[in-house]
Amino acid sequence: MDIDKIPQWILALEQEDATFLKNFVLKSGSLKEIANLYRVSYPTVRLRLDKLIQKIEMSDQEEDEPFQAFIKGLAVDSRIDLETAKIIIEKYKKEKER
């Protein structure tokens, strides 16, 4: 398989996320079965899937510079809140324009 043809969002996945996605597909998208597989609650699986969707959407958007991607990743992983991430990225963009 030619690596240049693999979508960027797939390459951006961490191994843990790729494994989760694989299990999700193998379980035909059943969150209940995924919850049983990981031995966690349904809401925990739903939250993890929502975060994975956010990561995919972010990497599908414009190709960010590494700093912007890093800040967005912190927000998706709940290490900083989304509003703070937006403020940091906007400040960074304005400083770059100078």
DSSP file (Angstrom, degrees, kcal/mol; ACC not computed):
  #  RESIDUE AA STRUCTURE BP1 BP2  ACC     N-H-->O    O-->H-N    N-H-->O    O-->H-N    TCO  KAPPA ALPHA  PHI   PSI    X-CA   Y-CA   Z-CA
    1    1 A M              0   0    0      0, 0.0     2,-0.6     0, 0.0     5,-0.0   0.000 360.0 360.0 360.0 134.5    0.0    0.0    0.0
    2    2 A D    >   -     0   0    0      1,-0.2     3,-1.8     2,-0.0     4,-0.4  -0.667 360.0-149.7 -79.1 118.6    1.3    3.4   -0.9
    3    3 A I  G >  S+     0   0    0     -2,-0.6     3,-1.0     1,-0.3    -1,-0.2   0.765  93.9  65.9 -62.8 -25.5    1.6    5.5    2.2
    4    4 A D  G 3  S+     0   0    0      1,-0.2    -1,-0.3    -3,-0.0     4,-0.1   0.724  99.5  52.6 -68.2 -19.8    0.9    8.7    0.2
    5    5 A K  G <  S+     0   0    0     -3,-1.8    -1,-0.2     2,-0.1    -2,-0.2   0.523  83.3 103.0 -94.2  -6.5   -2.6    7.4   -0.5
    6    6 A I  S <  S-     0   0    0     -3,-1.0     5,-0.1    -4,-0.4    -3,-0.0  -0.644  84.8-107.3 -77.2 128.6   -3.5    6.8    3.2
    7    7 A P    >>  -     0   0    0      0, 0.0     4,-1.6     0, 0.0     3,-0.9  -0.230  20.9-124.8 -57.0 143.2   -5.7    9.6    4.4
    8    8 A Q  H 3> S+     0   0    0      1,-0.3     4,-1.8     2,-0.2     5,-0.1   0.837 107.8  61.8 -58.6 -35.8   -4.0   12.0    6.8
    9    9 A W  H 34 S+     0   0    0      1,-0.2     4,-0.4     2,-0.2    -1,-0.3   0.839 103.9  49.3 -64.8 -30.5   -6.7   11.4    9.5
   10   10 A I  H X4 S+     0   0    0     -3,-0.9     3,-1.1     1,-0.2    -1,-0.2   0.917 110.4  49.5 -71.9 -42.7   -5.7    7.7    9.7
   11   11 A L  H 3< S+     0   0    0     -4,-1.6    -2,-0.2     1,-0.2    -1,-0.2   0.788 106.0  58.5 -65.7 -26.8   -2.0    8.5   10.0
   12   12 A A  T 3< S+     0   0    0     -4,-1.8    -1,-0.2    -5,-0.2    -2,-0.2   0.630  83.4 106.3 -78.7 -13.7   -2.8   11.0   12.8
   13   13 A L  S <  S-     0   0    0     -3,-1.1     2,-0.1    -4,-0.4    -3,-0.0  -0.416  70.8-127.7 -69.9 139.1   -4.4    8.4   15.0
   14   14 A E     >  -     0   0    0     -2,-0.1     4,-2.5     1,-0.1     3,-0.3  -0.473  30.7-105.9 -75.2 158.9   -2.5    7.2   18.0
   15   15 A Q  H  > S+     0   0    0      1,-0.2     4,-2.4     2,-0.2     5,-0.2   0.882 121.2  53.3 -56.0 -41.5   -2.2    3.4   18.3
   16   16 A E  H  > S+     0   0    0      1,-0.2     4,-2.1     2,-0.2    -1,-0.2   0.895 110.6  46.9 -61.9 -41.1   -4.8    3.2   21.1
   17   17 A D  H  > S+     0   0    0     -3,-0.3     4,-2.6     2,-0.2    -2,-0.2   0.891 110.8  51.9 -68.1 -39.7   -7.3    5.2   18.9
   18   18 A A  H  X S+     0   0    0     -4,-2.5     4,-2.4     2,-0.2    -2,-0.2   0.896 110.4  48.7 -63.9 -40.0   -6.6    3.0   15.9
   19   19 A T  H  X S+     0   0    0     -4,-2.4     4,-2.7    -5,-0.2    -2,-0.2   0.913 111.0  50.2 -65.6 -43.1   -7.2   -0.1   18.0
   20   20 A F  H  X S+     0   0    0     -4,-2.1     4,-2.5     2,-0.2    -2,-0.2   0.930 111.6  48.5 -59.7 -45.9  -10.5    1.3   19.4
   21   21 A L  H  X S+     0   0    0     -4,-2.6     4,-2.3     2,-0.2    -2,-0.2   0.900 110.8  50.8 -62.3 -42.1  -11.6    2.2   15.8
   22   22 A K  H  X S+     0   0    0     -4,-2.4     4,-2.7     2,-0.2    -2,-0.2   0.938 112.0  46.8 -60.6 -47.5  -10.8   -1.3   14.6
   23   23 A N  H  X S+     0   0    0     -4,-2.7     4,-1.8     1,-0.2    -2,-0.2   0.887 109.7  54.8 -63.0 -38.1  -12.7   -2.9   17.5
   24   24 A F  H  <>S+     0   0    0     -4,-2.5     5,-3.1    -5,-0.2     6,-0.3   0.919 111.4  43.8 -60.0 -45.1  -15.6   -0.6   16.8
   25   25 A V  H ><5S+     0   0    0     -4,-2.3     3,-1.9     1,-0.2    -2,-0.2   0.926 112.1  52.3 -66.8 -44.9  -15.8   -1.7   13.2
   26   26 A L  H 3<5S+     0   0    0     -4,-2.7    -1,-0.2     1,-0.3    -2,-0.2   0.789 108.9  50.9 -63.2 -27.3  -15.4   -5.4   14.1
   27   27 A K  T ><5S-     0   0    0     -4,-1.8     3,-1.8    -5,-0.2    -1,-0.3   0.159 118.2-114.1 -94.8  18.1  -18.3   -5.0   16.6
   28   28 A S  T < 5 -     0   0    0     -3,-1.9    -3,-0.2     1,-0.3    -2,-0.1   0.787  67.8 -60.6  56.0  31.9  -20.4   -3.5   13.8
   29   29 A G  T 3 <S+     0   0    0     -5,-3.1     2,-0.9     1,-0.2    -1,-0.3   0.639  89.5 154.3  76.7  13.3  -20.5   -0.1   15.6
   30   30 A S    <>  -     0   0    0     -3,-1.8     4,-2.1    -6,-0.3    -1,-0.2  -0.658  27.1-169.4 -80.7 109.3  -22.2   -1.5   18.7
   31   31 A L  H  > S+     0   0    0     -2,-0.9     4,-2.6     1,-0.2    -1,-0.2   0.839  87.4  58.0 -65.9 -31.5  -21.3    0.7   21.6
   32   32 A K  H  > S+     0   0    0      2,-0.2     4,-2.0     1,-0.2    -1,-0.2   0.923 108.1  45.3 -63.9 -43.5  -22.8   -1.8   24.0
   33   33 A E  H  > S+     0   0    0      2,-0.2     4,-2.5     1,-0.2    -2,-0.2   0.873 112.5  51.3 -68.3 -36.0  -20.5   -4.5   22.7
   34   34 A I  H  X S+     0   0    0     -4,-2.1     4,-2.6     2,-0.2     5,-0.2   0.911 108.1  52.7 -65.5 -41.5  -17.5   -2.2   22.9
   35   35 A A  H  X>S+     0   0    0     -4,-2.6     5,-2.1     1,-0.2     4,-0.9   0.910 111.5  46.5 -59.5 -42.4  -18.4   -1.3   26.5
   36   36 A N  H  <5S+     0   0    0     -4,-2.0     3,-0.2     3,-0.2    -2,-0.2   0.913 111.4  51.7 -65.5 -42.3  -18.4   -5.0   27.3
   37   37 A L  H  <5S+     0   0    0     -4,-2.5    -2,-0.2     1,-0.2    -1,-0.2   0.914 119.0  35.2 -60.5 -45.4  -15.1   -5.5   25.5
   38   38 A Y  H  <5S-     0   0    0     -4,-2.6    -1,-0.2    -5,-0.1    -2,-0.2   0.506 106.6-127.3 -88.2  -5.7  -13.3   -2.7   27.3
   39   39 A R  T  <5 +     0   0    0     -4,-0.9     2,-0.3    -5,-0.2    -3,-0.2   0.922  69.0 117.5  57.3  48.1  -15.3   -3.4   30.6
   40   40 A V      < -     0   0    0     -5,-2.1    -1,-0.2    -6,-0.2    -2,-0.1  -0.814  69.6 -82.5-132.1 173.5  -16.4    0.2   30.9
   41   41 A S     >  -     0   0    0     -2,-0.3     4,-1.8     1,-0.1     5,-0.2  -0.351  36.3-113.1 -77.8 160.1  -19.8    1.9   30.9
   42   42 A Y  H  > S+     0   0    0      1,-0.2     4,-2.7     2,-0.2     5,-0.2   0.919 117.5  53.7 -57.0 -46.9  -21.7    2.8   27.8
   43   43 A P  H  > S+     0   0    0      0, 0.0     4,-2.4     0, 0.0    -1,-0.2   0.859 105.9  54.2 -59.8 -33.0  -21.3    6.6   28.6
   44   44 A T  H  > S+     0   0    0      2,-0.2     4,-2.2     1,-0.2    -2,-0.2   0.917 110.5  45.6 -65.0 -42.8  -17.5    6.1   28.8
   45   45 A V  H  X S+     0   0    0     -4,-1.8     4,-2.7     2,-0.2     5,-0.2   0.908 111.7  52.2 -65.7 -42.0  -17.5    4.4   25.4
   46   46 A R  H  X S+     0   0    0     -4,-2.7     4,-2.5     1,-0.2    -2,-0.2   0.916 110.3  48.6 -60.1 -43.8  -19.7    7.2   24.0
   47   47 A L  H  X S+     0   0    0     -4,-2.4     4,-2.3     2,-0.2    -1,-0.2   0.915 111.5  49.1 -62.9 -43.9  -17.3    9.9   25.3
   48   48 A R  H  X S+     0   0    0     -4,-2.2     4,-2.2     1,-0.2    -2,-0.2   0.910 111.8  48.8 -63.0 -42.1  -14.3    8.1   23.9
   49   49 A L  H  X S+     0   0    0     -4,-2.7     4,-2.6     2,-0.2    -1,-0.2   0.907 109.6  52.5 -64.2 -41.4  -16.0    7.8   20.5
   50   50 A D  H  X S+     0   0    0     -4,-2.5     4,-2.1     1,-0.2    -2,-0.2   0.908 110.2  48.1 -60.7 -42.1  -17.0   11.5   20.6
   51   51 A K  H  X S+     0   0    0     -4,-2.3     4,-2.2     2,-0.2    -1,-0.2   0.887 110.8  51.1 -65.9 -38.5  -13.3   12.4   21.3
   52   52 A L  H  X S+     0   0    0     -4,-2.2     4,-2.4     2,-0.2    -2,-0.2   0.903 108.6  51.7 -64.7 -40.9  -12.1   10.2   18.5
   53   53 A I  H  X S+     0   0    0     -4,-2.6     4,-2.7     1,-0.2    -2,-0.2   0.915 109.1  51.0 -60.6 -43.1  -14.6   11.9   16.1
   54   54 A Q  H  X S+     0   0    0     -4,-2.1     4,-2.5     1,-0.2    -2,-0.2   0.911 109.3  50.3 -61.1 -42.8  -13.3   15.3   17.2
   55   55 A K  H  X S+     0   0    0     -4,-2.2     4,-2.2     2,-0.2    -1,-0.2   0.918 112.2  47.0 -61.9 -43.3   -9.7   14.2   16.5
   56   56 A I  H  X S+     0   0    0     -4,-2.4     4,-1.6     2,-0.2    -2,-0.2   0.919 112.1  49.9 -65.7 -43.5  -10.7   12.9   13.0
   57   57 A E  H  X S+     0   0    0     -4,-2.7     4,-1.1     1,-0.2    -2,-0.2   0.901 110.6  50.8 -61.8 -40.6  -12.6   16.1   12.2
   58   58 A M  H  < S+     0   0    0     -4,-2.5     3,-0.4     1,-0.2    -1,-0.2   0.915 111.6  45.7 -64.7 -42.7   -9.7   18.2   13.3
   59   59 A S  H  < S+     0   0    0     -4,-2.2    -1,-0.2     1,-0.2    -2,-0.2   0.732 109.1  57.4 -75.5 -18.9   -7.2   16.3   11.2
   60   60 A D  H  < S+     0   0    0     -4,-1.6    -1,-0.2    -5,-0.2    -2,-0.2   0.726  96.6  79.2 -77.9 -23.0   -9.6   16.5    8.2
   61   61 A Q  S  < S-     0   0    0     -4,-1.1     3,-0.1    -3,-0.4    -3,-0.0  -0.012 106.8 -41.5 -71.5-174.2   -9.7   20.2    8.4
   62   62 A E  S    S-     0   0    0      1,-0.2     2,-0.7     0, 0.0    -1,-0.2  -0.067  74.2 -93.7 -48.8 149.1   -6.9   22.4    7.0
   63   63 A E        -     0   0    0     -3,-0.1    -1,-0.2     1,-0.0     2,-0.1  -0.569  50.4-151.7 -69.1 112.6   -3.5   21.1    7.6
   64   64 A D        -     0   0    0     -2,-0.7    -1,-0.0    -6,-0.1    -6,-0.0  -0.444  18.2-104.2 -83.4 157.5   -2.4   22.9   10.7
   65   65 A E     >  -     0   0    0     -2,-0.1     4,-2.4     1,-0.1     5,-0.3  -0.429  43.7-101.4 -69.2 157.8    1.1   23.8   11.7
   66   66 A P  H  > S+     0   0    0      0, 0.0     4,-2.3     0, 0.0     5,-0.1   0.854 122.1  53.5 -53.8 -37.9    2.4   21.5   14.4
   67   67 A F  H  > S+     0   0    0      2,-0.2     4,-2.3     1,-0.2     5,-0.2   0.931 110.4  45.9 -64.2 -44.8    1.8   24.1   17.2
   68   68 A Q  H  > S+     0   0    0     -3,-0.2     4,-2.5     1,-0.2     5,-0.2   0.909 112.9  50.3 -64.6 -41.6   -1.8   24.5   16.2
   69   69 A A  H  X S+     0   0    0     -4,-2.4     4,-2.4     1,-0.2    -1,-0.2   0.891 109.5  52.4 -62.3 -39.4   -2.3   20.7   16.0
   70   70 A F  H  X S+     0   0    0     -4,-2.3     4,-2.0    -5,-0.3    -2,-0.2   0.932 110.3  46.8 -61.9 -47.2   -0.7   20.4   19.4
   71   71 A I  H  X S+     0   0    0     -4,-2.3     4,-1.8     1,-0.2    -2,-0.2   0.912 112.7  49.4 -63.2 -43.5   -3.1   22.9   21.0
   72   72 A K  H  X S+     0   0    0     -4,-2.5     4,-2.6     1,-0.2    -1,-0.2   0.897 108.8  53.7 -62.7 -39.4   -6.1   21.3   19.4
   73   73 A G  H  X S+     0   0    0     -4,-2.4     4,-2.2     1,-0.2    -1,-0.2   0.887 105.5  53.2 -62.1 -39.3   -4.9   17.9   20.6
   74   74 A L  H  <>S+     0   0    0     -4,-2.0     5,-2.9     1,-0.2     6,-1.1   0.902 110.5  48.1 -61.2 -40.1   -4.7   19.2   24.2
   75   75 A A  H ><5S+     0   0    0     -4,-1.8     3,-1.6     3,-0.2    -2,-0.2   0.925 110.7  49.5 -67.2 -44.4   -8.3   20.5   23.9
   76   76 A V  H 3<5S+     0   0    0     -4,-2.6    -1,-0.2     1,-0.3    -2,-0.2   0.874 111.1  50.2 -62.8 -36.4   -9.6   17.2   22.5
   77   77 A D  T 3<5S-     0   0    0     -4,-2.2    -1,-0.3    -5,-0.2    -2,-0.2   0.344 115.1-119.0 -84.3   8.1   -7.9   15.3   25.3
   78   78 A S  T < 5S+     0   0    0     -3,-1.6    -3,-0.2     2,-0.3    -2,-0.1   0.758  79.8 124.7  61.4  27.9   -9.5   17.7   27.8
   79   79 A R  S   <S+     0   0    0     -5,-2.9     2,-0.3     1,-0.3    -4,-0.2   0.742  84.7  13.6 -86.3 -25.4   -6.1   18.9   29.0
   80   80 A I  S    S-     0   0    0     -6,-1.1    -1,-0.3    -9,-0.1    -2,-0.3  -0.961  94.7-101.1-138.0 158.2   -7.2   22.5   28.3
   81   81 A D     >  -     0   0    0     -2,-0.3     4,-2.0    -3,-0.1     3,-0.2  -0.423  30.0-115.2 -80.3 159.3  -10.7   23.7   27.5
   82   82 A L  H  > S+     0   0    0      1,-0.2     4,-2.3     2,-0.2     5,-0.2   0.862 113.5  54.7 -60.9 -40.5  -11.8   24.4   24.0
   83   83 A E  H  > S+     0   0    0      1,-0.2     4,-2.1     2,-0.2    -1,-0.2   0.907 108.4  48.8 -62.9 -41.8  -12.3   28.1   24.5
   84   84 A T  H  > S+     0   0    0      2,-0.2     4,-2.5     1,-0.2    -1,-0.2   0.903 109.3  53.4 -63.5 -41.3   -8.7   28.5   25.8
   85   85 A A  H  X S+     0   0    0     -4,-2.0     4,-2.5     1,-0.2    -2,-0.2   0.918 108.5  49.7 -59.5 -44.2   -7.4   26.5   22.8
   86   86 A K  H  X S+     0   0    0     -4,-2.3     4,-2.5     1,-0.2    -1,-0.2   0.912 110.6  49.8 -61.6 -43.0   -9.2   28.9   20.4
   87   87 A I  H  X S+     0   0    0     -4,-2.1     4,-2.4     2,-0.2    -2,-0.2   0.922 111.8  48.0 -62.5 -45.1   -7.8   31.9   22.2
   88   88 A I  H  X S+     0   0    0     -4,-2.5     4,-2.5     2,-0.2    -2,-0.2   0.929 113.0  47.6 -62.3 -46.2   -4.2   30.5   22.0
   89   89 A I  H  X S+     0   0    0     -4,-2.5     4,-2.5     2,-0.2    -2,-0.2   0.909 112.2  49.0 -64.3 -42.7   -4.5   29.6   18.3
   90   90 A E  H  X S+     0   0    0     -4,-2.5     4,-2.3     2,-0.2    -1,-0.2   0.917 112.1  48.6 -63.1 -42.9   -6.0   33.0   17.4
   91   91 A K  H  X S+     0   0    0     -4,-2.4     4,-2.4    -5,-0.2    -2,-0.2   0.916 111.4  50.7 -61.8 -43.4   -3.2   34.8   19.3
   92   92 A Y  H  X S+     0   0    0     -4,-2.5     4,-2.0     1,-0.2    -2,-0.2   0.912 109.9  49.5 -60.6 -44.5   -0.6   32.6   17.6
   93   93 A K  H  X S+     0   0    0     -4,-2.5     4,-1.5     1,-0.2    -1,-0.2   0.908 111.4  49.1 -62.9 -42.1   -2.1   33.4   14.1
   94   94 A K  H  X S+     0   0    0     -4,-2.3     4,-0.7     1,-0.2    -1,-0.2   0.897 110.6  50.0 -65.4 -40.0   -2.0   37.2   14.9
   95   95 A E  H >< S+     0   0    0     -4,-2.4     3,-0.5     1,-0.2    -1,-0.2   0.857 108.1  53.9 -66.7 -34.6    1.6   37.0   16.1
   96   96 A K  H 3< S+     0   0    0     -4,-2.0    -1,-0.2     1,-0.2    -2,-0.2   0.831 101.9  59.0 -67.3 -32.1    2.6   35.1   12.9
   97   97 A E  H 3<        0   0    0     -4,-1.5    -1,-0.2     1,-0.3    -2,-0.2   0.726 360.0 360.0 -70.6 -21.4    1.1   37.8   10.7
   98   98 A R    <<        0   0    0     -4,-0.7    -1,-0.3    -3,-0.5    -2,-0.1   0.482 360.0 360.0 -70.3 360.0    3.3   40.5   12.2
